[in-house]
Amino acid sequence: MIYLDPNLKKIKDARDFHLAQLFPKIKRKANDCNNNDISNFLTDAVISSVLIGSPKVLENINIKFYNAIPNHTFKGYIAYKKNCVLKSKKQTLSPYQKSNITKYGKLHSILNGIFNYTDSFSKKETKYSTYNLASNLDINTCVYCNRTYTKTVINPNKITRPEFDHWFPKSKYPLLALSFYNLIPSCHICNSSVKGDEEFNLKDHLHPYIDKIIDFQFSYDHKDYHNFTFKIVSAAGSKEEKTIEAFKLKKIYETHEDEIQDLRKIRDVYSDRYLQNLTTQFKGLTISEDEVYRLAFGVYKDENLFEKRPLSKMKKDILIELGIIKKS
């Protein structure tokens, strides 16, 4: 997991552009909605909060919405989510449970029409789309695993971009389907193959725009004398541990065990003189310690730049454990 600082200029600019582009469209759809209760709830202030409110604000708006719609409650919405799970497991539902699914399903259908992600925002043909958001954010690796490039190519044509994970799943939180802080740039494996519509909450899981201090470290164990495997160290029961488990990071990083062997060889051959020796190769050139580090290991040392290169956090943690670099 990589922290995305919401105070960075590029993040703030992307957020403001997101609001400017989507607000008129959402307002128009809300006004044209055939459900007056939803239209009345979606005031200008509420629409703005839905589009660019913080994750905690989004959580609260979602609660207020269901309590504001007549004959609906947040409690009923919680029951709806549970009933949908039972239905997906092909369990027998009571008439009340079936009625609950139908009732809230109709409400969600209207919300999907207003906050349309799949058939509008994610399409290349849309004037302002996921491609523009990805380009504005300029996050180059998956925020969740930091092991895959997610670069955006938008010119001359919209060719490739990161996937956007809905931290609050759009299938369960249709009101938040276009919320800026609910759209996390990620790789296909983390978004679709691993997380899917698994439900996270702010108490138990890391959120990239909230959790600045992310306290876990990559480490390694011996498989045998010559081979090694990853372990990820975090406090038991912590948000870090639960998030690591949810994204199956240990299992996924096992595909990169050869990286540990390469770093061990550097330690055995060059010890702590490796970077010093490499620096001497650039005599006459002005080159910083961070630049030498990047040339040597192909990643960034500054955690604020981890998103620029895959495996940056993992390599730094292992390099510190091996004693090749000092903990900053």
Residue pairs with C-beta under 8 A, 6 or more apart in sequence:
1 143
1 144
1 146
1 206
1 208
1 211
1 214
1 240
1 243
1 247
2 141
2 143
2 144
2 146
2 208
2 306
2 307
2 313
3 208
3 211
3 212
3 214
3 303
4 11
4 139
4 143
4 208
4 209
4 307
5 11
5 212
5 304
6 12
6 15
6 54
6 181
6 209
10 136
10 137
10 138
11 137
13 136
14 133
14 136
14 137
14 180
15 52
15 180
16 52
17 128
17 132
17 136
18 51
18 52
18 133
18 136
18 180
19 48
19 51
19 52
19 180
21 127
21 128
21 132
22 51
22 121
22 128
22 178
23 47
23 48
23 51
26 42
26 47
26 50
26 51
26 114
26 115
26 178
27 42
27 44
27 47
29 113
29 114
29 116
30 38
30 39
30 42
30 47
30 114
31 39
33 39
33 42
33 110
33 113
33 114
34 110
35 110
37 68
37 69
37 70
38 69
38 107
38 110
38 111
38 114
41 65
41 68
41 69
42 50
42 114
46 61
49 57
49 58
49 61
50 58
50 61
50 115
50 175
50 176
50 178
50 179
51 178
51 179
51 180
52 179
52 180
52 181
53 61
53 179
53 181
54 181
54 209
54 210
55 167
55 168
55 181
55 182
55 202
55 207
55 209
55 210
56 202
56 210
58 168
58 176
58 179
58 181
58 182
59 168
59 202
61 175
61 176
62 168
62 173
62 175
62 176
63 74
65 175
66 72
66 73
66 74
66 76
66 77
67 73
67 74
69 107
71 103
72 103
72 104
72 107
76 100
76 103
76 104
77 104
79 97
79 100
80 100
80 101
80 103
80 104
80 105
81 172
81 199
83 93
83 97
83 100
83 101
84 101
84 172
86 93
86 97
87 93
87 101
93 101
108 174
111 174
111 175
111 177
112 174
112 177
115 174
115 175
115 176
115 177
115 178
116 177
116 178
117 166
117 170
117 177
117 178
118 170
120 126
121 128
121 129
121 130
121 178
122 129
122 130
122 164
123 129
124 131
124 158
129 158
130 161
130 164
130 183
131 152
131 154
131 158
131 161
132 154
133 164
133 183
134 150
134 152
134 154
134 161
134 162
134 164
134 185
135 152
135 154
135 161
137 185
138 152
139 150
139 162
139 185
139 307
140 149
140 150
140 151
140 307
140 308
140 309
141 147
141 148
141 149
141 150
141 306
141 307
141 308
141 309
141 310
141 312
142 148
142 150
142 162
142 185
142 186
142 187
142 189
142 190
143 184
143 185
143 186
143 208
143 307
144 165
144 184
144 186
144 187
144 190
144 195
144 208
144 247
145 186
145 187
145 189
145 190
145 247
145 249
145 252
145 253
146 306
146 307
146 310
146 311
146 312
146 313
146 314
147 187
147 252
147 253
147 256
147 310
147 311
147 314
148 187
148 189
148 310
149 310
150 161
150 162
150 163
150 185
150 186
150 187
151 160
152 160
152 161
152 162
153 159
153 160
153 161
154 161
162 185
162 186
162 187
163 185
163 186
163 187
163 188
163 191
163 192
164 183
164 184
164 185
164 186
164 191
165 183
165 184
165 186
165 190
165 191
165 195
166 173
166 176
166 177
166 182
166 183
166 184
167 181
167 182
167 184
167 200
167 207
168 176
168 179
168 182
168 199
168 200
169 196
169 197
169 198
169 199
170 176
170 177
171 197
172 197
172 199
173 182
176 182
181 209
184 208
189 252
190 247
194 246
194 247
194 248
194 252
195 246
195 247
198 246
200 207
200 246
202 210
203 239
204 239
204 242
205 239
205 242
205 243
205 246
206 214
206 239
206 240
206 243
211 239
214 240
215 234
215 235
215 238
215 240
216 232
216 233
216 234
216 238
216 240
216 241
216 244
217 232
217 233
217 234
217 317
217 321
218 230
218 231
218 232
218 233
218 253
218 313
218 314
218 317
218 318
219 230
219 231
219 232
219 233
219 317
219 318
219 321
220 228
220 229
220 230
220 231
220 260
220 318
220 321
221 228
221 229
221 230
221 231
222 228
222 229
223 229
226 261
227 257
227 261
228 257
228 260
228 261
228 264
229 254
229 257
229 260
230 250
230 253
230 254
230 256
230 257
230 260
230 314
231 250
232 244
232 249
232 250
232 253
234 240
234 241
234 244
235 241
244 250
253 314
256 311
256 314
259 311
259 314
259 315
259 318
260 318
263 315
263 318
263 319
263 322
263 324
264 322
266 274
266 322
266 324
267 274
267 322
267 323
267 324
270 277
271 323
272 323
272 324
274 296
274 324
275 289
275 292
275 293
275 296
275 324
275 325
278 292
278 295
278 296
279 287
279 292
282 292
290 300
290 301
290 302
293 300
293 301
293 325
294 300
294 301
294 309
297 315
297 319
298 309
298 315
299 306
299 309
299 310
299 311
299 312
299 315
299 316
300 306
300 308
300 309
300 312
301 312
301 316
301 325
301 328
303 312
303 313
303 316
305 312
306 312
306 313
316 325
319 325
320 326
320 327
